[in-house]
Amino acid sequence: MSPNPADIGGQAAGPIDTVDHGMKFWEKQANALRNTLTSRKLVRLDELRRAAEDLGDRYYRLGYFERTTEAMRNLLLEKGLFTRGELDGKIEEVRKRYDS
Amino acid sequence: MTPSTYTPAPERRFNVGDRERVKNANPPGHRRTPAYIRGKQGEIERVCGRFPNPEELAYGFDGEPRRVLYRVQFKQREVWGSYAGSNHDLIEVEIYEHWLEPA
C-alpha cells in the first residue's frame, strides 16, 4: 500500500465525525488566502495537495485547516515568495501587536 | 466563469470498450492513480479529454505534454477481495493514459 496520506481508498476508516464544527475566524482567513493565491495563479491546487502529502506523519497529527495552512506556508517558502526570516519577522510583529 | 480546460484527444492509445490493466507500480511523488486500483483490469468507459499532467503540475511544472484521461470501469469483486455484492457492481475511476497498458 502507498504510504501517501491522501491515498487511503479501501482502508478501514473507523467512525466518521459528521458534526459540523463550523469555521473559526483564522480558518476563514486561511481559506480566503488560499483562494486568493490560487485565483491569482501564484500556486496551483495540485501543488497544495502535494505539499500536504509531503507533511508525512505530521499530516495525521494536524487538523484539516492546520494541515492545509502548513502546506501553503511550505509551498510559498519553496517557491520563494518570501523567506523564512521574513515570515518569522512578520509573525513576531503580529504577536507584539496582539499582546500589547 | 472559468472556461473549461477540456481538449479533445484524437491521438490516443485506447478507445471505449478496450480492456486494459492499470500499472502496478509505486513510484514516489504525487500520483493520481489510487493504490487500490493499481494492477487491476478494467474497460474504458469514456475518453474524458486531454489535460495538463497533474503529477507534473504538483511540482510547479507546466504539465506538458498533456495526458489523455479515461474513465475506466472495474468489477467491484475484482477490486476488493472481500466484496460481497453483485458481480454486476462496477466502480469507475478516472485514470491517465500513462498509468494504463493493454490487458
Backbone of each chain as ProteinMPNN parsed JSONL, in Angstrom:
{"seq_chain_A": "MSPNPADIGGQAAGPIDTVDHGMKFWEKQANALRNTLTSRKLVRLDELRRAAEDLGDRYYRLGYFERTTEAMRNLLLEKGLFTRGELDGKIEEVRKRYDS", "coords_chain_A": {"N_chain_A": [[0.836, -1.207, 0.0], [0.367, 2.265, -0.625], [2.186, 4.781, 1.134], [1.16, 7.25, 1.125], [-0.691, 9.806, 2.592], [-2.951, 10.843, 1.406], [-3.99, 8.911, -0.106], [-5.982, 6.727, 0.578], [-8.045, 5.09, -0.053], [-10.277, 2.395, 0.433], [-9.156, 1.524, 2.766], [-9.609, 0.671, 6.262], [-11.677, 2.917, 8.024], [-12.739, 3.628, 10.467], [-14.934, 5.193, 12.93], [-16.825, 7.974, 11.646], [-16.753, 11.424, 12.086], [-19.518, 13.334, 11.913], [-20.414, 15.751, 12.692], [-21.03, 19.194, 12.225], [-18.603, 21.434, 12.742], [-18.328, 24.079, 12.263], [-16.553, 27.102, 11.273], [-13.554, 28.52, 12.498], [-12.378, 31.898, 13.052], [-9.729, 32.305, 12.098], [-9.525, 30.183, 10.408], [-11.256, 30.796, 8.351], [-9.902, 33.004, 7.357], [-7.566, 31.758, 6.488], [-8.56, 30.133, 4.485], [-9.508, 32.071, 2.71], [-7.115, 33.249, 1.973], [-5.874, 31.142, 0.692], [-7.629, 30.764, -1.462], [-7.245, 33.202, -2.753], [-4.554, 33.028, -3.495], [-4.646, 30.881, -5.301], [-6.469, 31.789, -7.24], [-5.122, 33.972, -8.238], [-3.183, 32.656, -9.48], [-0.738, 32.121, -8.25], [-0.153, 29.893, -6.843], [-0.894, 26.413, -7.458], [-3.694, 24.191, -7.148], [-2.937, 21.523, -7.331], [-0.311, 21.642, -6.49], [-0.653, 22.45, -3.84], [-1.961, 20.234, -2.802], [0.032, 18.314, -3.101], [1.98, 19.406, -1.426], [0.692, 19.106, 1.017], [0.596, 16.326, 1.217], [3.309, 15.916, 1.458], [3.788, 16.487, 4.091], [4.023, 14.22, 5.53], [4.135, 12.15, 8.407], [3.212, 14.152, 10.057], [0.919, 15.005, 8.871], [-1.177, 13.46, 9.868], [-1.343, 14.292, 12.462], [-2.278, 16.825, 12.47], [-5.078, 19.136, 12.313], [-7.653, 19.695, 9.816], [-7.568, 22.397, 8.717], [-5.184, 23.296, 9.781], [-3.405, 21.641, 8.539], [-3.747, 22.237, 5.768], [-2.958, 24.873, 5.849], [-0.332, 24.794, 6.817], [0.818, 23.388, 4.733], [0.485, 25.256, 2.719], [2.124, 27.352, 3.65], [4.658, 26.041, 3.537], [4.838, 25.596, 0.794], [4.879, 28.19, -0.266], [7.265, 29.125, 0.816], [8.969, 27.345, -0.453], [8.62, 28.144, -3.099], [9.693, 30.592, -2.952], [8.32, 32.965, -2.435], [8.412, 34.367, -0.131], [10.912, 34.649, 2.46], [12.12, 32.449, 5.069], [13.086, 33.989, 7.173], [11.77, 36.453, 6.736], [9.145, 35.653, 7.154], [9.225, 34.778, 9.86], [9.878, 37.214, 11.043], [7.582, 38.727, 10.486], [5.65, 37.283, 11.883], [6.519, 37.712, 14.477], [6.134, 40.485, 14.642], [3.323, 40.66, 14.398], [2.599, 39.239, 16.642], [3.513, 40.858, 18.723], [1.881, 43.09, 18.373], [-0.558, 41.94, 18.921], [-0.251, 41.102, 21.564], [0.08, 43.465, 22.936]], "CA_chain_A": [[0.0, 0.0, 0.0], [1.081, 3.529, -0.671], [2.208, 5.48, 2.421], [0.606, 8.572, 0.882], [-1.866, 10.005, 3.444], [-4.117, 11.234, 0.598], [-4.382, 7.755, -0.919], [-6.392, 5.786, 1.62], [-9.244, 4.39, -0.505], [-10.362, 0.976, 0.733], [-8.64, 1.192, 4.097], [-10.571, 0.84, 7.345], [-11.69, 4.333, 8.373], [-13.229, 3.876, 11.817], [-16.13, 6.051, 12.947], [-16.662, 9.265, 10.986], [-17.38, 12.554, 12.784], [-20.371, 14.038, 10.949], [-20.877, 17.006, 13.288], [-20.482, 20.402, 11.6], [-17.962, 22.223, 13.794], [-18.221, 25.468, 11.852], [-15.189, 27.55, 10.984], [-13.001, 29.574, 13.338], [-12.039, 33.081, 12.25], [-8.443, 32.128, 11.402], [-9.736, 29.189, 9.349], [-11.84, 31.539, 7.228], [-8.819, 33.813, 6.783], [-6.653, 30.854, 5.788], [-9.263, 29.732, 3.258], [-9.538, 33.219, 1.818], [-5.757, 33.419, 1.459], [-5.653, 30.025, -0.237], [-8.403, 31.061, -2.674], [-6.601, 34.32, -3.437], [-3.308, 32.536, -4.104], [-4.941, 30.035, -6.473], [-7.128, 32.562, -8.307], [-4.08, 34.815, -8.857], [-2.262, 31.689, -10.099], [0.562, 32.072, -7.583], [0.029, 28.464, -6.563], [-1.938, 25.567, -8.027], [-4.29, 23.23, -6.229], [-2.126, 20.3, -7.379], [0.873, 21.887, -5.656], [-1.094, 22.462, -2.446], [-2.216, 18.836, -2.442], [1.333, 17.643, -2.977], [2.642, 19.934, -0.231], [0.022, 18.491, 2.177], [1.084, 14.939, 1.287], [4.712, 15.965, 1.877], [3.884, 16.658, 5.543], [4.341, 12.905, 6.103], [3.404, 11.772, 9.621], [2.553, 15.345, 10.614], [-0.393, 15.084, 8.232], [-2.186, 12.81, 10.717], [-1.424, 14.96, 13.771], [-2.855, 18.155, 12.307], [-6.453, 19.262, 11.865], [-7.787, 19.985, 8.388], [-7.098, 23.727, 8.33], [-3.764, 23.376, 10.145], [-2.717, 20.879, 7.507], [-3.728, 22.979, 4.5], [-2.222, 26.122, 6.046], [1.093, 24.47, 6.899], [1.219, 23.036, 3.371], [0.542, 26.523, 1.976], [3.354, 28.037, 4.09], [5.817, 25.33, 2.993], [4.866, 25.789, -0.659], [5.272, 29.575, -0.542], [8.7, 29.178, 1.112], [9.622, 26.579, -1.52], [8.564, 28.932, -4.322], [10.46, 31.817, -2.734], [7.502, 34.182, -2.356], [9.041, 35.05, 0.998], [11.919, 33.799, 3.101], [11.848, 32.027, 6.445], [13.373, 35.155, 8.014], [10.684, 37.422, 6.559], [7.953, 35.093, 7.794], [9.432, 34.846, 11.314], [9.815, 38.626, 11.409], [6.182, 39.153, 10.416], [4.942, 36.621, 12.993], [6.949, 38.442, 15.675], [5.48, 41.8, 14.583], [1.895, 40.474, 14.668], [2.467, 38.793, 18.029], [3.692, 42.05, 19.573], [0.672, 43.906, 18.208], [-1.639, 41.195, 19.566], [-0.009, 41.024, 23.007], [0.113, 44.785, 23.587]], "C_chain_A": [[0.867, 1.252, 0.0], [1.076, 4.185, 0.7], [1.594, 6.878, 2.314], [-0.674, 8.789, 1.7], [-3.119, 10.401, 2.66], [-4.649, 10.053, -0.201], [-4.79, 6.61, 0.007], [-7.657, 5.026, 1.234], [-9.191, 2.917, -0.173], [-9.813, 0.586, 2.091], [-9.71, 1.42, 5.156], [-10.505, 2.279, 7.857], [-12.074, 4.585, 9.82], [-14.442, 4.775, 11.756], [-15.835, 7.406, 12.318], [-17.445, 10.336, 11.733], [-18.194, 13.351, 11.771], [-20.919, 15.352, 11.508], [-20.223, 18.19, 12.56], [-19.912, 21.293, 12.699], [-17.846, 23.699, 13.434], [-16.778, 25.834, 11.555], [-14.777, 28.651, 11.93], [-12.588, 30.736, 12.428], [-10.754, 32.873, 11.445], [-8.59, 31.128, 10.253], [-10.352, 29.848, 8.113], [-10.773, 32.381, 6.539], [-7.884, 32.941, 5.944], [-7.269, 30.407, 4.461], [-9.261, 30.85, 2.229], [-8.169, 33.426, 1.162], [-5.455, 32.353, 0.397], [-6.39, 30.28, -1.562], [-7.76, 32.185, -3.474], [-5.352, 33.842, -4.176], [-3.579, 31.695, -5.35], [-5.574, 30.86, -7.585], [-6.139, 33.514, -8.985], [-3.0, 33.96, -9.519], [-0.842, 31.734, -9.518], [0.891, 30.651, -7.154], [-1.117, 27.705, -7.241], [-2.452, 24.605, -6.97], [-3.462, 21.937, -6.17], [-0.893, 20.438, -6.484], [0.501, 21.862, -4.174], [-1.359, 21.036, -1.951], [-0.912, 18.109, -2.193], [2.033, 18.105, -1.706], [2.01, 19.352, 1.033], [0.485, 17.044, 2.341], [2.513, 14.897, 1.814], [4.869, 16.178, 3.382], [4.199, 15.341, 6.235], [3.498, 12.624, 7.332], [2.686, 12.964, 10.265], [1.133, 15.492, 10.094], [-1.481, 14.565, 9.177], [-2.366, 13.515, 12.052], [-2.122, 16.309, 13.687], [-4.325, 18.08, 11.936], [-6.478, 19.701, 10.411], [-7.181, 21.333, 8.006], [-5.63, 23.952, 8.694], [-2.915, 22.747, 9.036], [-2.61, 21.69, 6.205], [-2.912, 24.268, 4.642], [-0.722, 25.861, 6.118], [1.637, 24.108, 5.514], [1.398, 24.302, 2.537], [1.82, 27.284, 2.342], [4.594, 27.38, 3.46], [5.973, 25.576, 1.493], [5.353, 27.2, -1.009], [6.756, 29.789, -0.243], [9.481, 28.504, -0.015], [9.704, 27.408, -2.8], [9.259, 30.289, -4.179], [9.626, 33.087, -2.718], [7.909, 35.025, -1.155], [10.031, 34.09, 1.619], [11.45, 33.438, 4.512], [12.025, 33.222, 7.395], [12.266, 36.199, 7.943], [9.417, 36.947, 7.262], [8.061, 35.197, 9.315], [9.318, 36.28, 11.811], [8.379, 39.13, 11.471], [5.378, 38.55, 11.582], [5.249, 37.353, 14.301], [6.214, 39.78, 15.776], [3.994, 41.681, 14.955], [1.683, 40.082, 16.125], [2.56, 39.969, 18.991], [2.43, 42.913, 19.558], [-0.482, 43.26, 18.984], [-1.501, 41.217, 21.076], [-0.115, 42.384, 23.69], [-1.295, 45.321, 23.825]], "O_chain_A": [[1.962, 1.271, 0.562], [0.05, 4.153, 1.38], [1.519, 7.602, 3.306], [-1.642, 8.047, 1.531], [-4.229, 10.307, 3.184], [-5.655, 10.182, -0.9], [-4.042, 5.651, 0.194], [-8.281, 4.389, 2.082], [-8.196, 2.248, -0.452], [-9.982, -0.553, 2.526], [-10.604, 2.248, 4.982], [-9.419, 2.806, 8.099], [-11.768, 5.649, 10.357], [-14.934, 5.092, 10.673], [-14.726, 7.927, 12.443], [-18.64, 10.185, 11.985], [-17.63, 13.975, 10.873], [-21.773, 15.991, 10.893], [-19.018, 18.187, 12.312], [-20.665, 21.846, 13.501], [-17.319, 24.487, 14.219], [-15.891, 24.981, 11.582], [-15.526, 29.601, 12.157], [-12.464, 30.584, 11.213], [-10.69, 33.216, 10.265], [-7.876, 31.209, 9.254], [-10.016, 29.505, 6.979], [-10.731, 32.471, 5.312], [-7.466, 33.321, 4.85], [-6.581, 30.315, 3.444], [-9.043, 30.62, 1.039], [-8.069, 33.733, -0.026], [-4.862, 32.635, -0.644], [-5.846, 30.043, -2.641], [-7.726, 32.145, -4.704], [-5.123, 34.204, -5.331], [-2.845, 31.778, -6.334], [-5.255, 30.658, -8.757], [-6.291, 33.83, -10.165], [-2.023, 34.485, -10.053], [0.13, 31.424, -10.207], [2.056, 30.255, -7.105], [-2.162, 28.276, -7.552], [-1.744, 24.252, -6.027], [-3.304, 21.337, -5.107], [-0.484, 19.491, -5.813], [1.241, 21.324, -3.351], [-1.02, 20.686, -0.82], [-0.763, 17.384, -1.209], [2.615, 17.293, -0.986], [2.709, 19.124, 2.02], [0.736, 16.587, 3.456], [2.893, 13.968, 2.526], [5.98, 16.062, 3.9], [4.599, 15.334, 7.4], [2.285, 12.832, 7.315], [1.67, 12.792, 10.939], [0.258, 16.028, 10.774], [-2.561, 15.147, 9.276], [-3.399, 13.368, 12.705], [-2.513, 16.875, 14.708], [-4.778, 17.109, 11.33], [-5.441, 20.04, 9.842], [-6.374, 21.412, 7.079], [-4.919, 24.693, 8.016], [-1.861, 23.261, 8.661], [-1.534, 21.812, 5.621], [-2.26, 24.707, 3.695], [0.069, 26.613, 5.55], [2.761, 24.467, 5.162], [2.338, 24.411, 1.75], [2.515, 27.797, 1.465], [5.464, 28.065, 2.922], [7.083, 25.742, 0.988], [6.142, 27.378, -1.936], [7.433, 30.537, -0.949], [10.506, 29.01, -0.473], [10.716, 27.387, -3.5], [9.396, 31.036, -5.148], [10.152, 34.174, -2.958], [7.767, 36.247, -1.165], [10.009, 32.888, 1.356], [10.523, 34.035, 5.059], [11.219, 33.433, 8.301], [11.869, 36.763, 8.962], [8.708, 37.736, 7.886], [7.128, 35.642, 9.984], [8.737, 36.537, 12.866], [8.005, 39.864, 12.385], [4.54, 39.221, 12.183], [4.361, 37.584, 15.123], [5.734, 40.16, 16.844], [3.471, 42.489, 15.723], [0.728, 40.52, 16.767], [1.791, 40.069, 19.947], [1.978, 43.398, 20.595], [-1.278, 43.95, 19.62], [-2.493, 41.334, 21.796], [-0.372, 42.453, 24.892], [-1.455, 46.418, 24.362]]}, "seq_chain_B": "MTPSTYTPAPERRFNVGDRERVKNANPPGHRRTPAYIRGKQGEIERVCGRFPNPEELAYGFDGEPRRVLYRVQFKQREVWGSYAGSNHDLIEVEIYEHWLEPA", "coords_chain_B": {"N_chain_B": [[-17.032, 33.044, -15.183], [-14.818, 30.257, -15.143], [-13.237, 29.149, -18.075], [-13.692, 25.917, -19.585], [-11.166, 23.412, -19.265], [-11.084, 21.378, -20.962], [-9.826, 19.458, -23.624], [-9.975, 18.004, -26.87], [-9.102, 14.575, -27.617], [-7.74, 13.335, -30.036], [-5.477, 11.887, -30.702], [-4.783, 9.054, -29.288], [-4.238, 6.238, -27.121], [-6.054, 4.322, -26.379], [-9.473, 3.118, -26.803], [-13.07, 3.449, -26.338], [-14.409, 0.651, -24.675], [-12.135, -0.885, -24.845], [-10.015, -3.297, -23.262], [-7.95, -2.966, -20.484], [-5.034, -2.766, -18.353], [-4.185, -1.474, -15.173], [-1.142, 0.026, -14.368], [1.004, -1.654, -12.151], [2.573, -0.157, -10.043], [4.658, 1.658, -7.755], [5.628, 4.452, -7.753], [7.556, 7.108, -6.237], [6.375, 10.325, -5.029], [3.866, 12.755, -6.124], [1.017, 11.2, -7.024], [-1.724, 10.285, -9.136], [-3.227, 8.016, -9.334], [-5.167, 5.849, -7.6], [-3.967, 3.673, -4.997], [-5.42, 1.333, -4.557], [-6.393, 0.537, -7.006], [-4.362, -0.096, -8.645], [-2.748, -2.399, -10.793], [-5.088, -3.703, -11.438], [-7.579, -4.998, -13.755], [-9.499, -3.397, -16.253], [-12.161, -1.746, -18.144], [-12.377, 0.59, -20.758], [-14.555, 3.242, -20.322], [-15.184, 5.811, -21.118], [-13.668, 8.501, -23.001], [-12.184, 11.121, -21.496], [-10.839, 13.414, -22.209], [-7.989, 15.618, -22.875], [-5.526, 16.647, -20.667], [-3.47, 18.968, -18.776], [-0.738, 17.388, -17.156], [-1.342, 16.392, -13.946], [0.446, 15.291, -12.197], [2.804, 16.458, -12.746], [2.186, 19.176, -12.603], [1.926, 19.387, -9.9], [4.443, 19.847, -8.929], [5.082, 22.324, -9.763], [5.652, 22.487, -12.465], [4.757, 22.834, -16.012], [2.964, 20.878, -16.833], [2.999, 19.811, -19.347], [3.915, 17.226, -21.685], [0.386, 17.208, -22.387], [-1.925, 14.846, -20.978], [-3.942, 12.046, -21.867], [-7.056, 11.461, -20.425], [-8.968, 8.866, -19.056], [-12.159, 7.394, -18.302], [-12.554, 4.584, -16.429], [-13.955, 1.358, -16.107], [-14.313, -1.007, -13.526], [-14.807, -4.282, -12.151], [-16.38, -4.521, -9.077], [-15.977, -6.777, -7.506], [-13.552, -7.675, -8.392], [-11.876, -5.768, -7.561], [-12.025, -5.479, -4.768], [-11.124, -7.898, -2.556], [-12.856, -8.974, -0.675], [-15.401, -8.344, -1.453], [-18.895, -8.407, -1.224], [-21.126, -7.93, -2.73], [-23.19, -7.789, -5.769], [-22.07, -9.406, -8.808], [-22.343, -7.761, -10.898], [-21.82, -5.254, -10.06], [-20.098, -2.209, -10.397], [-17.082, -0.199, -10.31], [-16.058, 3.044, -11.086], [-13.219, 4.687, -12.215], [-11.22, 7.529, -12.798], [-8.498, 7.671, -14.894], [-5.207, 8.427, -15.923], [-3.594, 8.164, -19.142], [-0.868, 7.365, -19.093], [-0.761, 5.64, -17.029], [-1.883, 3.306, -17.838], [-1.941, 0.088, -19.478], [-2.204, -2.191, -22.284], [-4.462, -4.928, -21.72]], "CA_chain_B": [[-16.84, 31.6, -15.084], [-13.572, 29.767, -15.719], [-13.511, 28.289, -19.231], [-13.32, 24.509, -19.407], [-9.822, 23.076, -19.74], [-11.221, 20.183, -21.79], [-9.356, 19.475, -25.006], [-10.227, 16.695, -27.463], [-7.949, 13.681, -27.602], [-7.777, 12.48, -31.221], [-4.337, 10.954, -30.673], [-4.816, 8.362, -28.005], [-3.816, 4.847, -27.191], [-7.179, 3.415, -26.106], [-10.819, 3.537, -27.199], [-14.152, 2.929, -25.495], [-14.576, -0.792, -24.789], [-10.839, -1.581, -24.747], [-9.614, -3.843, -21.965], [-6.573, -2.601, -20.147], [-4.61, -3.024, -16.977], [-3.524, -0.342, -14.536], [0.227, -0.317, -13.977], [1.173, -1.977, -10.738], [3.84, 0.479, -9.687], [4.572, 2.574, -6.61], [6.653, 5.49, -7.844], [7.404, 8.153, -5.226], [5.876, 11.59, -5.536], [2.417, 12.998, -6.174], [0.442, 10.303, -8.04], [-3.169, 10.435, -9.195], [-3.891, 6.725, -9.514], [-5.247, 5.3, -6.247], [-3.238, 2.43, -4.779], [-6.294, 0.157, -4.582], [-6.775, 0.159, -8.368], [-3.153, -0.461, -9.396], [-2.656, -3.824, -11.094], [-6.409, -4.266, -11.764], [-8.002, -4.93, -15.156], [-10.767, -2.711, -16.444], [-12.6, -1.461, -19.507], [-12.535, 2.032, -20.987], [-15.968, 3.619, -20.4], [-15.213, 7.012, -21.956], [-12.463, 9.315, -23.095], [-12.568, 12.378, -20.83], [-10.162, 14.555, -22.826], [-6.55, 15.732, -22.632], [-5.339, 17.662, -19.631], [-2.108, 19.081, -18.234], [-0.471, 16.275, -16.25], [-1.332, 16.907, -12.569], [1.597, 14.752, -11.476], [3.853, 17.448, -13.009], [1.701, 20.453, -12.05], [2.097, 19.328, -8.445], [5.789, 20.308, -8.587], [5.303, 23.653, -10.324], [5.924, 22.462, -13.895], [3.581, 23.259, -16.788], [2.035, 19.774, -17.092], [3.116, 19.355, -20.74], [2.78, 17.092, -22.588], [-0.907, 16.867, -21.806], [-2.182, 13.409, -20.939], [-5.331, 11.656, -22.085], [-7.695, 10.918, -19.22], [-10.064, 7.938, -19.358], [-12.946, 6.833, -17.205], [-12.382, 3.144, -16.567], [-14.848, 0.552, -15.263], [-13.769, -2.229, -12.936], [-15.782, -5.03, -11.354], [-16.107, -4.362, -7.64], [-15.471, -8.053, -6.963], [-12.135, -7.855, -8.753], [-11.082, -4.732, -6.894], [-11.986, -5.764, -3.336], [-11.16, -9.345, -2.367], [-13.943, -9.415, 0.214], [-16.659, -7.704, -1.866], [-19.99, -9.374, -1.088], [-22.244, -7.511, -3.572], [-23.417, -8.447, -7.059], [-20.971, -9.455, -9.766], [-22.569, -6.688, -11.874], [-21.45, -3.96, -9.473], [-18.891, -1.631, -11.005], [-16.507, 1.035, -9.784], [-15.451, 3.801, -12.175], [-12.1, 5.512, -11.764], [-10.605, 8.278, -13.896], [-7.077, 7.309, -14.882], [-4.439, 8.984, -17.04], [-3.094, 7.162, -20.088], [0.457, 6.812, -18.768], [-0.911, 4.606, -15.991], [-2.607, 2.17, -18.41], [-1.318, -0.722, -20.514], [-3.206, -3.127, -22.808], [-4.59, -6.137, -20.884]], "C_chain_B": [[-15.531, 31.185, -15.747], [-13.885, 28.891, -16.931], [-13.025, 26.865, -18.963], [-11.927, 24.263, -19.951], [-9.867, 21.84, -20.641], [-10.618, 20.401, -23.175], [-9.584, 18.091, -25.589], [-8.945, 15.861, -27.503], [-7.966, 12.762, -28.822], [-6.633, 11.465, -31.244], [-4.307, 10.295, -29.311], [-4.56, 6.883, -28.22], [-5.004, 3.896, -27.066], [-8.498, 4.006, -26.577], [-11.85, 2.915, -26.271], [-14.319, 1.427, -25.753], [-13.278, -1.571, -24.694], [-10.625, -2.108, -23.327], [-8.188, -3.409, -21.692], [-6.3, -2.911, -18.685], [-3.914, -1.774, -16.443], [-2.132, -0.788, -14.104], [0.294, -0.584, -12.48], [2.535, -1.454, -10.292], [3.614, 1.412, -8.515], [5.644, 3.642, -6.683], [6.452, 6.542, -6.758], [6.806, 9.402, -5.858], [4.367, 11.652, -5.568], [1.82, 12.191, -7.323], [-1.063, 10.348, -7.97], [-3.911, 9.132, -9.468], [-3.947, 6.051, -8.154], [-4.579, 3.927, -6.141], [-4.144, 1.216, -4.962], [-6.625, -0.311, -5.995], [-5.56, -0.273, -9.197], [-3.092, -1.984, -9.574], [-3.98, -4.447, -11.506], [-6.713, -4.089, -13.25], [-9.361, -4.269, -15.269], [-11.059, -2.474, -17.911], [-12.837, 0.04, -19.647], [-14.029, 2.343, -21.158], [-16.14, 4.871, -21.242], [-13.84, 7.678, -21.985], [-12.838, 10.689, -22.549], [-11.939, 13.6, -21.493], [-8.672, 14.511, -22.532], [-6.322, 16.882, -21.678], [-3.86, 17.781, -19.26], [-1.906, 18.012, -17.158], [-0.373, 16.763, -14.799], [-0.141, 16.406, -11.76], [2.83, 15.638, -11.688], [3.472, 18.815, -12.43], [1.989, 20.525, -10.557], [3.459, 19.829, -8.003], [6.123, 21.639, -9.24], [5.674, 23.663, -11.793], [4.63, 22.687, -14.67], [2.617, 22.122, -17.152], [2.05, 19.289, -18.53], [4.106, 18.193, -20.815], [1.497, 16.733, -21.841], [-1.145, 15.364, -21.913], [-3.655, 13.14, -21.164], [-5.859, 11.017, -20.808], [-8.871, 10.043, -19.643], [-10.879, 7.676, -18.102], [-12.973, 5.328, -17.423], [-13.289, 2.413, -15.588], [-14.128, -0.714, -14.792], [-14.893, -2.952, -12.227], [-15.385, -4.902, -9.885], [-15.474, -5.627, -7.058], [-13.995, -8.267, -7.271], [-11.238, -6.837, -8.059], [-10.904, -5.055, -5.411], [-12.12, -7.273, -3.149], [-12.39, -9.805, -1.607], [-15.294, -8.866, -0.226], [-17.792, -8.708, -1.928], [-21.175, -9.046, -2.0], [-22.291, -8.274, -4.891], [-22.178, -8.401, -7.945], [-21.12, -8.364, -10.829], [-22.094, -5.328, -11.354], [-20.105, -3.484, -10.017], [-18.37, -0.471, -10.165], [-15.836, 1.722, -10.967], [-14.388, 4.728, -11.607], [-11.535, 6.247, -12.972], [-9.097, 8.165, -13.796], [-6.39, 7.881, -16.123], [-3.767, 7.87, -17.837], [-1.764, 6.542, -19.671], [0.416, 5.801, -17.625], [-1.538, 3.323, -16.549], [-1.743, 1.416, -19.424], [-2.351, -1.725, -21.01], [-3.248, -4.4, -21.958], [-4.166, -7.367, -21.679]], "O_chain_B": [[-15.178, 31.71, -16.803], [-14.711, 27.983, -16.833], [-12.074, 26.646, -18.214], [-11.544, 24.831, -20.974], [-8.826, 21.316, -21.037], [-10.879, 21.418, -23.818], [-9.408, 17.095, -24.887], [-7.84, 16.4, -27.43], [-8.178, 11.557, -28.688], [-6.785, 10.345, -31.732], [-3.873, 10.882, -28.32], [-4.651, 6.359, -29.33], [-4.963, 2.784, -27.591], [-8.635, 5.22, -26.732], [-11.554, 1.985, -25.521], [-14.363, 0.987, -26.902], [-13.299, -2.784, -24.486], [-10.993, -1.471, -22.34], [-7.326, -3.478, -22.568], [-7.189, -3.261, -17.908], [-3.161, -1.108, -17.154], [-1.972, -1.867, -13.535], [-0.271, 0.146, -11.665], [3.506, -2.202, -10.18], [2.503, 1.901, -8.307], [6.482, 3.743, -5.786], [5.316, 6.844, -6.391], [6.74, 9.516, -7.082], [3.676, 10.743, -5.109], [2.1, 12.482, -8.486], [-1.635, 10.437, -6.884], [-5.098, 9.15, -9.796], [-2.905, 5.71, -7.595], [-4.623, 3.127, -7.075], [-3.699, 0.183, -5.462], [-7.091, -1.436, -6.174], [-5.712, -0.758, -10.318], [-3.347, -2.747, -8.642], [-4.004, -5.616, -11.891], [-6.201, -3.187, -13.911], [-10.265, -4.545, -14.481], [-10.331, -2.923, -18.796], [-13.422, 0.675, -18.769], [-14.688, 1.779, -22.03], [-17.11, 4.996, -21.99], [-12.988, 7.452, -21.127], [-13.724, 11.348, -23.093], [-12.453, 14.709, -21.351], [-8.151, 13.522, -22.017], [-6.867, 17.97, -21.865], [-3.094, 16.829, -19.407], [-2.798, 17.763, -16.347], [0.572, 17.472, -14.453], [0.239, 17.016, -10.761], [3.784, 15.579, -10.912], [4.303, 19.516, -11.853], [2.262, 21.598, -10.019], [3.635, 20.199, -6.842], [7.283, 22.048, -9.278], [5.985, 24.722, -12.337], [3.547, 22.729, -14.088], [1.558, 22.38, -17.725], [1.226, 18.459, -18.914], [5.072, 18.187, -20.052], [1.518, 16.054, -20.814], [-0.636, 14.701, -22.816], [-4.514, 13.899, -20.715], [-5.216, 10.163, -20.198], [-9.673, 10.437, -20.489], [-10.363, 7.728, -16.986], [-13.371, 4.857, -18.488], [-13.392, 2.774, -14.416], [-13.436, -1.385, -15.558], [-15.835, -2.32, -11.749], [-14.239, -5.135, -9.501], [-14.562, -5.562, -6.234], [-13.279, -8.939, -6.529], [-10.022, -7.007, -7.974], [-9.81, -4.932, -4.859], [-13.128, -7.859, -3.545], [-12.91, -10.893, -1.855], [-16.25, -8.914, 0.548], [-17.682, -9.737, -2.595], [-22.14, -9.81, -2.04], [-21.564, -9.243, -5.109], [-21.353, -7.492, -7.85], [-20.179, -8.065, -11.565], [-21.981, -4.369, -12.118], [-19.13, -4.232, -10.087], [-19.115, 0.155, -9.411], [-15.137, 1.084, -11.753], [-14.627, 5.457, -10.644], [-11.386, 5.663, -14.046], [-8.491, 8.504, -12.78], [-6.928, 7.822, -17.228], [-3.423, 6.809, -17.315], [-1.546, 5.346, -19.863], [1.428, 5.183, -17.293], [-1.707, 2.352, -15.811], [-0.929, 2.009, -20.132], [-3.269, -2.085, -20.273], [-2.208, -4.896, -21.526], [-4.2, -8.481, -21.157]]}, "name": "protein", "num_of_chains": 2, "seq": "MSPNPADIGGQAAGPIDTVDHGMKFWEKQANALRNTLTSRKLVRLDELRRAAEDLGDRYYRLGYFERTTEAMRNLLLEKGLFTRGELDGKIEEVRKRYDSMTPSTYTPAPERRFNVGDRERVKNANPPGHRRTPAYIRGKQGEIERVCGRFPNPEELAYGFDGEPRRVLYRVQFKQREVWGSYAGSNHDLIEVEIYEHWLEPA"}
